[in-house]
């Protein structure tokens, strides 16, 4: 029977854990590259709240004030920093927060993008033809921000807690994804979308209520916290999408998502285009009427892996990508000059079905029940027990 429980290190008592947490003044930070998909050569830095000390190549320059903005511009392999009565060039500029409430705003100038607000520290250096903007931010503030930029602010409280745990698990499970590039995660869909801090107290509450919790398997290894928009009524086994079987990512039936936004879809494709695709990419015998019938009228009552399970084994995941379909969970019907794809769900279908989880939250299910519904044989543990954030 699948279950979820908390794993505690045996030699810690509850009193000792509380005392350690109260006296540990180390911030649990994660390093995020900002505007990672953009080549930005100039920005304005605005001090929003708290206090900041500004350093150039480890030399303290001044404290950021509430009135002036600070301009930083790419200058070869260095950064030009300017403000009223100050101008100089350094390899690295650091804005170090002096209080837990410190926030700042970045306004890209070249190119011109909308400003974004962030918590904690900023480091600016040169990286080729772009400024290298690195936000060193507390992981719980990061988690709350990602919830907003991934799924919005108006979802049920228990769903937000689920997303907080999934986001945190993903972040720590991919901790070294960009290590060779000098940061830990980017701020785009390659990692997780992070466009800055959230001002939603509900999202901050969700992050703090689940503070430090991540998902691990029976061997206390961080799980692959996969998620997608809508499974269409059935999630997929991980090996059917990514070729690797993962114990926590097993197919489950899901009735909760069936009436949500992305539950059903339809797309028409010209029959000639469809058959030409199958012939060109897979050598499918489009002149054989018996074989053609199989790909013009295709039913998928439950999730399958292949369009044709004979000599061709055409993977549905490739059909989805090539035909730009919302999911692999579809039927095909011949309608004269066109074939009609009638599908269910949106996304790869592995792991957490977000719209199903939202519905479970609306119906009053707890975040632990929701997590346990979509992930198999997983457990909750505080990441501090895994020594992710050691003193440098």
C-alpha positions in Angstrom: 0.0 0.0 0.0 1.3 3.4 -1.0 1.9 5.7 2.0 3.6 8.9 2.9 5.4 9.6 6.1 8.0 11.8 7.7 11.6 10.5 8.1 13.4 11.8 11.1 17.1 11.3 12.0 17.0 9.2 15.1 19.6 10.9 17.1 17.7 14.2 17.0 14.9 14.8 19.5 12.2 17.2 18.6 13.6 19.7 21.2 17.1 19.4 19.6 15.7 20.0 16.1 13.8 23.1 17.2 16.9 24.4 19.1 19.2 23.8 16.1 16.8 25.6 13.8 16.5 28.6 16.1 20.3 29.0 16.5 21.3 28.2 12.9 21.9 31.6 11.3 22.9 30.2 7.9 20.7 31.2 5.0 19.5 28.3 2.9 20.3 29.9 -0.5 20.0 28.9 -4.1 21.8 30.6 -7.0 19.5 31.5 -9.9 20.7 33.1 -13.2 18.3 35.9 -14.0 17.2 36.8 -17.6 19.0 33.6 -18.6 17.4 33.5 -22.1 18.3 37.2 -22.9 21.5 39.0 -23.8 21.2 42.1 -21.6 24.0 44.6 -21.7 22.7 47.3 -19.4 20.4 47.5 -16.4 19.2 49.8 -13.7 19.3 48.6 -10.1 16.7 50.0 -7.7 16.8 49.5 -3.9 13.2 48.7 -2.9 13.3 47.7 0.8 15.7 46.7 3.6 19.3 47.7 3.1 22.1 46.9 0.6 25.8 47.2 0.7 27.5 47.5 -2.7 30.8 45.9 -3.4 33.2 46.1 -6.4 35.7 43.2 -6.6 35.3 42.6 -2.8 35.8 46.3 -2.0 32.9 48.0 -0.3 31.8 51.0 -2.5 28.8 52.4 -0.7 25.3 51.6 0.6 22.4 51.7 -1.8 19.9 54.4 -1.0 16.2 54.8 -1.5 16.3 57.6 -4.0 19.0 56.8 -6.6 19.1 54.1 -9.2 22.4 52.5 -10.1 23.2 51.8 -13.7 25.4 48.7 -14.7 26.6 48.4 -18.2 28.7 45.7 -19.9 32.2 46.9 -20.6 34.3 44.3 -22.3 35.0 41.6 -19.7 34.0 43.9 -16.8 31.0 46.0 -15.6 30.7 49.7 -15.5 28.8 50.9 -12.4 27.4 54.5 -12.3 25.3 56.6 -10.0 25.4 60.3 -9.1 28.9 61.3 -8.2 30.3 57.8 -8.8 31.6 55.9 -11.8 34.0 53.0 -12.0 34.7 49.6 -13.7 35.0 46.2 -11.8 35.0 42.6 -12.8 32.2 41.8 -10.3 29.6 43.9 -8.6 27.7 42.6 -5.6 24.6 43.9 -3.9 24.6 42.3 -0.5 21.4 42.4 1.5 21.7 43.7 5.1 18.4 42.4 6.4 16.0 39.5 5.7 13.4 41.9 4.2 15.8 43.3 1.5 14.4 43.5 -2.0 15.6 45.1 -5.2 14.3 45.8 -8.7 16.0 45.2 -12.0 15.1 47.3 -15.1 16.8 46.0 -18.3 17.8 48.9 -20.5 19.4 47.2 -23.5 17.2 45.5 -24.6 14.3 47.1 -23.0 12.3 44.7 -20.8 9.8 45.2 -18.0 11.3 45.5 -14.5 11.3 42.6 -12.1 11.5 42.5 -8.3 13.7 40.1 -6.4 14.7 39.2 -2.8 18.1 39.0 -1.2 21.4 39.3 -3.1 22.5 40.2 -6.6 25.8 39.6 -8.3 26.6 41.2 -11.7 29.6 40.3 -13.9 30.3 39.8 -17.6 29.6 36.7 -19.7 30.5 37.1 -23.3 28.1 39.7 -24.8 25.8 39.8 -21.9 25.7 40.7 -18.2 25.7 37.7 -15.9 23.0 38.4 -13.3 23.0 36.0 -10.4 20.3 36.1 -7.7 21.4 34.4 -4.4 18.0 33.9 -2.8 16.6 32.0 0.1 15.1 28.8 -1.2 11.7 29.4 0.4 11.4 32.8 -1.2 12.4 31.2 -4.5 9.8 28.4 -4.0 7.0 30.9 -3.4 8.0 32.9 -6.5 8.1 29.9 -8.7 4.6 28.9 -7.6 3.2 32.2 -8.9 5.1 32.1 -12.2 4.3 28.4 -12.9 0.6 28.2 -11.8 -0.6 31.6 -10.6 -1.8 32.9 -7.3 -5.5 31.9 -7.1 -5.3 28.1 -6.6 -6.5 26.1 -3.5 -4.2 26.3 -0.5 -3.5 22.6 -0.4 -2.5 22.6 -4.1 -0.1 25.5 -3.4 1.5 23.3 -0.7 1.9 20.5 -3.2 3.5 22.8 -5.7 5.8 24.1 -3.1 7.1 20.6 -2.3 7.4 19.7 -6.0 9.2 22.9 -6.8 11.6 22.5 -3.9 12.2 18.8 -4.8 12.9 19.7 -8.4 15.3 22.5 -7.4 17.4 20.3 -5.1 17.2 17.3 -7.5 18.6 19.4 -10.2 21.1 21.3 -8.0 24.0 20.8 -10.3 22.3 21.3 -13.6 24.3 24.5 -14.5 27.2 24.1 -12.1 29.8 24.3 -14.9 28.3 27.7 -15.9 28.6 29.2 -12.5 25.1 28.9 -11.2 22.6 26.3 -10.0 19.3 26.9 -11.9 18.2 29.2 -14.7 15.0 31.2 -14.4 13.3 29.8 -17.5 11.4 26.7 -18.6 14.6 24.7 -18.9 14.6 24.6 -15.1 11.6 26.4 -13.5 10.1 29.7 -14.4 11.1 32.4 -11.9 10.3 36.0 -12.8 11.0 37.3 -9.3 9.4 37.5 -5.9 5.7 37.0 -5.3 3.7 39.5 -3.2 1.0 36.8 -2.5 0.9 36.0 1.2 -1.0 32.8 0.3 2.0 31.5 -1.7 4.5 32.6 1.0 2.3 30.7 3.5 2.3 27.6 1.4 6.1 27.6 1.2 6.6 28.2 4.9 4.0 25.6 5.9 5.9 23.0 4.0 9.3 24.6 4.7 12.3 22.4 3.7 10.1 19.4 2.8 11.1 17.4 -0.3 10.2 14.0 -1.8 12.5 11.1 -1.5 12.2 7.4 -2.4 12.8 4.3 -0.1 16.6 4.8 -0.5 16.3 8.5 0.6 17.2 9.7 -2.9 15.5 12.8 -4.2 12.8 11.7 -6.6 12.1 13.1 -10.1 9.2 15.4 -9.3 7.7 15.4 -12.7 4.5 17.3 -13.4 2.3 18.3 -16.3 -0.9 20.3 -17.0 -3.6 17.6 -17.4 -3.3 13.8 -17.8 -6.7 13.4 -19.5 -7.7 10.7 -17.0 -4.6 8.6 -16.7 -1.0 9.4 -16.0 1.9 7.6 -17.7 4.8 5.4 -16.5 8.1 7.2 -16.8 9.7 4.7 -19.1 6.9 5.2 -21.6 8.0 8.8 -22.1 11.7 8.9 -21.1 12.8 5.2 -21.4 13.8 4.9 -17.7 11.5 3.2 -15.2 11.3 5.3 -12.0 9.5 3.7 -9.0 7.8 7.0 -8.0 6.4 7.7 -11.4 3.8 5.0 -12.0 0.6 5.3 -14.1 -2.5 6.1 -12.1 -6.1 6.6 -13.1 -7.3 10.2 -12.5 -11.0 11.3 -12.6 -10.2 14.7 -10.9 -8.9 16.4 -14.0 -11.6 15.3 -16.5 -13.7 18.5 -16.4 -10.8 21.0 -16.2 -9.6 23.4 -18.9 -7.1 21.1 -20.7 -9.1 17.9 -20.4 -10.0 17.5 -24.1 -8.8 18.9 -27.4 -9.2 18.3 -31.1 -7.0 18.9 -34.2 -7.6 18.3 -37.9 -4.7 17.3 -40.1 -4.9 16.8 -43.9 -4.9 13.1 -44.6 -2.2 13.5 -47.3 0.1 15.3 -44.9 -0.5 12.6 -42.2 0.2 9.7 -44.5 3.3 11.4 -46.1 4.7 11.9 -42.6 4.3 8.3 -41.7 5.8 7.1 -45.0 8.7 9.6 -44.9 9.7 9.2 -41.2 8.8 5.5 -40.6 8.6 3.9 -44.0 5.0 3.1 -43.4 3.3 1.2 -46.3 0.7 3.9 -47.2 -0.3 1.9 -50.4 -1.4 -1.1 -48.3 -5.1 -0.5 -47.6 -5.2 -2.8 -44.5 -2.2 -1.0 -43.0 -3.5 2.5 -43.8 -6.7 1.7 -42.1 -4.8 1.2 -38.8 -3.4 4.8 -38.9 -6.6 6.5 -40.1 -8.8 5.0 -37.5 -7.1 4.6 -34.2 -8.7 4.1 -30.7 -6.8 4.5 -27.4 -9.2 3.6 -24.6 -6.3 3.7 -22.1 -2.8 5.1 -22.6 -0.6 3.3 -25.2 3.0 3.8 -26.1 2.9 3.1 -29.9 0.6 4.0 -32.8 1.2 0.7 -34.5 2.4 -2.3 -32.6 3.7 -4.4 -35.4 6.9 -4.1 -37.5 6.8 -0.3 -37.2 6.4 0.6 -33.5 5.7 4.3 -34.1 6.1 6.0 -30.7 3.2 8.3 -29.8 5.5 10.7 -28.1 7.2 11.4 -31.4 3.9 11.8 -33.2 2.9 14.3 -30.5 6.1 16.3 -31.0 6.0 16.3 -34.8 2.3 17.0 -35.2 2.4 19.6 -32.3 -0.4 17.8 -30.4 -1.2 18.6 -26.8 -0.7 15.0 -25.6 -0.2 11.4 -26.7 -3.6 10.4 -25.4 -5.7 10.6 -28.6 -7.9 8.8 -31.0 -7.8 9.2 -34.8 -10.8 9.2 -37.1 -10.8 9.4 -40.9 -13.0 12.2 -42.2 -12.5 12.3 -45.9 -9.7 14.8 -46.8 -8.7 15.1 -43.1 -7.9 12.9 -40.1 -9.3 14.2 -36.8 -7.2 13.8 -33.7 -9.5 13.9 -30.6 -7.4 14.0 -27.5 -7.3 14.1 -23.7 -5.0 16.1 -21.5 -2.0 18.4 -22.0 1.6 17.6 -21.5 3.8 14.5 -21.1 1.5 12.9 -18.6 4.1 11.7 -16.1 3.8 12.4 -12.4 1.6 15.2 -10.9 -1.4 16.2 -13.0 -1.7 19.8 -12.0 -5.3 20.3 -12.9 -6.3 17.1 -11.2 -4.4 18.2 -8.1 -6.1 21.6 -8.2 -9.5 19.8 -8.2 -8.4 17.6 -5.3 -7.5 20.7 -3.4 -10.9 22.3 -4.2 -12.6 19.2 -2.8 -10.7 19.4 0.5 -8.0 16.8 0.1 -4.8 17.5 2.1 -1.5 18.1 0.3 -0.2 14.8 1.6 -3.2 12.9 0.1 -2.7 14.7 -3.2 1.1 14.0 -3.4 0.5 10.3 -2.4 -2.2 10.0 -5.1 0.1 11.0 -8.0 3.5 9.7 -6.8 4.2 6.1 -5.7 6.3 4.9 -2.7 7.5 8.4 -1.8 8.3 10.0 1.6 8.7 13.5 2.9 12.0 14.6 4.5 13.5 17.9 5.5 16.4 18.8 3.1 18.4 20.0 6.1 18.7 16.3 7.0 20.5 15.7 3.7 23.2 18.4 4.4 22.4 20.4 1.3 23.3 23.7 2.8 26.6 23.4 4.6 28.6 26.3 5.8 31.1 27.4 3.1 
